[in-house]
Amino acid sequence: MPYPIKHYIWTWDLASSPEELWPLVSNTDRFNRDCGYPSVTLVPPAEITGPHAMNAQRLRTHHFGLVLEWDEKPFEWAINRSFGVERLFQRGPFSCISARCELSPRQPTGTRLTYQVWFTPANLLGRLALKLGGATWQFHRPFDRVFHEYDWLAQAGLQAARRNRYSRFSPGGAARLATLKGTLIAEAGNSRELINRLTDYVVTVDDLDGQRIRAYALADRWKTGRRDTLRLCLQATRAGLLDFHWDVLCPHCRGAKAVANTLSELKSEAYCATCKLDFTAEFDRSVELTFTPNPAVRHVPRTDYCIGGPQITPHIVIQQTLAPNETRPVPLNLTPGRYRVRVPLIDRPWQLRIEPGAARAATIGLVTAAPDQDEIVLDPGATLTLINETGTARLTVIEHVAWTNQSTLASEVTSLQLFRDLFVREVLRPGGRIAINSLTIVFTDLKGSTQLYRTMGDAPAFGQVLTHFDILKSAIDAEGGAIVKTMGDAIMAVFPRPAPAMRALWVAQRQLALAQSVVPWSGPPGSAALRSPLLLKAALHHGPCIAINQNDRLDYFGTTVNIAARLCGLSTGADLLISDTVRRDTEIGELLKQQPDHVRTEVERTTLRGIEGETFEVYRIRRG
């Protein structure tokens, strides 16, 4: 005979608004830790026995000497309003525990927080635990403490929530920190204030936040320059204050599904157990660089207290699971912007735009075939009705279209000269290759260098060539790019975007001309013609390519690279060649509009050597 379900309802009246409380209350990983619950581990598929709930993940923990094991179904939530989860136990005193938290505005200010829990005992031990008040001392009491703490934190500002209360320095860690801080201060170009912020953060950051420190998120929080903050984090890694690792992100849920300590450990294929999806790692979309304190200074354990919940995937604003043939109206209450409605196993999502004054209702049928319809435009307060027209349960998510711009993606960090200088050994494994969907490739070459060697002699000419390399490296580094390799007097460089590459090349061309004009002349009389400055032939192209390990160096190959190299051959040195792809870039268009009248853009159609059967439209930019 099954045991009866026991239902509990608890309420709290809090001073903070639902929007202020949501980031704290819905962070179930932190909430479980703060309540004093034990950490959890994901049960490997090979160890799963017995029935397994669809779309669920099997978790395991140890509590009061008992082994608890359960299938955790996907969380359901609506941002700033509610979240809940159902857990089906395979081992332990309960067969099922379901929970739901709701936040509703209180008048005139504040929040009424309602938390409901449903317990289904699996045996006499579970029923006895409930009779003896287990729900009160295991749930209500820690909930009461943590919710009031979060209310205070929300009132004080979320920064306080990230302060660490549990960490300890590693043996000798405090002394190491002081030494490393002095080293970073001694480094040229480092801001003492920024170094103080970083070292203080390493000491005080909460263990959960310390597992994945994101340089751009720190910069935004501190209101410091993103590039300066990233550079300091890289220098701190080299010095031994931080470690970095590469997180492989699922393109759907955007959670970290694999972690590599070095590029050589990265694999091009990954699997997301949450989305049931095999995917390809891409440098500019799904490989992110994050940091953690070096264990010699402070040990930050990689511990999970919950693997689901709204804050694991904060870009998802609504997540619901519809039963077979279920119809569910979903109030949106979303801010204006672009979203998409995605259902696993349906290849193409529905495009959704939230716009004030638009329609107040729409319906989507969750069918087995990929949808083919126009963008749905709805008012922020509209209701979207979801109809599951299939015979199986359907997980449905509504998510922001844009990826967070606080991610430091691999394509960007590996395009930094500082990264290549500090971490020479950071290369892919031999034979490994990672796709990059968009990268700017630059090629340059010196015009007239052969004649220079003949007229000046090897030593003086070589000195001027080295000066040219210094000028290029400085200009490229200043715009966030990196030199990949040199080939005689030529270089190949990479940038995340075209506009910084164009600015760097213009600066290099001008400075090279200036450097040549002030070089003392020691040539024979009557050879003034040879005093003309060296000209820098330059070209850039933007597009997809492949990152590879070439002679123990991170290199790139593909059609984009070949086109950029061929374009450089068309340059006269008094111009800059760009492809049609680059010219159509929005930033490039704005950059050209800002140039004075003497900058001319000439368009021409041409073929490129080695790329047969195709005509290219290229743009020759002259600064006369």
Summary of the structure (lengths in Angstrom):
residues: 624
radius of gyration: 29.4
end to end distance: 91.2
largest distance: 110.5
contacts: 1975
relative contact order: 0.08
helix: 32%
strand: 36%
